Amino acid sequence: MEHLILYFFLFITVILSGSSLFLFKTENPKVLKLLLAFSGAFLLAISFLNLVPEIFEKKTANIGVFILIGFVLQLLLELLTKGIEHGHGHAHECEEKHDHSDHFPKVAPIGLMIGICIHAFLEGMPIVESFNQQVQHSLTVGIIIHNIPISIVLMSIFMQRGMTKRRAIVYLAFFALMTPAGSILSNFISSEMTGNLSSYFDMILGVVVGIFLHVSTSILFETSENHQYNIQKFITVLLGIGISFLIPMH
């Protein structure tokens, strides 16, 4: 039952965030830069405060390798997504050009969907009933916050490419299902397999931490102008880090 609630929030956050484009100007580059800065700071903070201590405490062999795999895997996924996961090519380029009409990287919607869905699916895999619940909750909150700007950017790209609202929302809903789908697969594996599943899930979490570290650091660099933070972004980053402390630490 608890996982159904988590799945609901993971799904509905994506739908509401993407749909907000039709009611508010959430694709505004200044708004997105602040959302991205907040989510990047939050992801980085929960990675160091909650996720990294969890996987290193278990002393799973070569766990650092899996963090590195996640980092490199995210680089490979960006061949398809062009860095949409961290707002690349949107807020920063748009402000430089002062042109809101075509401020997204040239990326095919199908390729984008494949890359972003793999990204979301992997993020959901460590959310398993038999795993540390505290870590699950911090991971879920991190994914939800991370998905807010991603959903806005995705919907903006779909609409800019001339999709109908109905088709764009169908694509968005498919993306929203990917994280729960990753969790469902891992729960199935957990129920069907025997043996040392703890090490298996530590490895999966290691890959996700690597993805988070890549995405969060990219966000924090790319939401700055000439790699310099103004006071507004600095406060936003501090807010993201500060709120992460509301989640009980490992």
Number of C-alpha atoms within 10 A of each C-alpha: 6 8 15 10 10 17 21 14 17 23 22 15 18 25 23 13 19 26 20 16 18 12 7 9 12 20 22 16 21 15 14 23 25 20 23 30 32 27 30 29 24 26 28 23 21 27 24 15 18 21 24 18 14 20 22 15 9 12 11 14 12 10 20 17 14 20 24 19 19 25 21 16 17 26 17 13 20 19 13 19 26 23 22 24 26 29 28 20 16 26 24 20 18 18 15 10 10 10 10 15 8 13 21 22 15 12 16 14 17 12 15 20 19 14 23 24 21 16 23 22 22 22 26 28 23 31 30 21 16 14 16 13 12 16 23 21 15 23 23 21 20 22 21 20 21 24 25 20 28 22 26 25 26 25 25 21 24 19 15 14 16 9 14 12 14 9 12 21 17 13 17 23 17 14 24 25 20 23 26 26 17 23 22 21 17 21 18 12 13 19 11 8 9 8 8 8 14 15 16 15 20 23 24 24 28 27 28 30 28 25 23 25 23 21 24 26 16 18 23 23 16 23 27 16 12 9 10 12 15 10 9 9 20 17 15 19 22 15 16 23 20 14 14 23 14 9 16 13 16 16
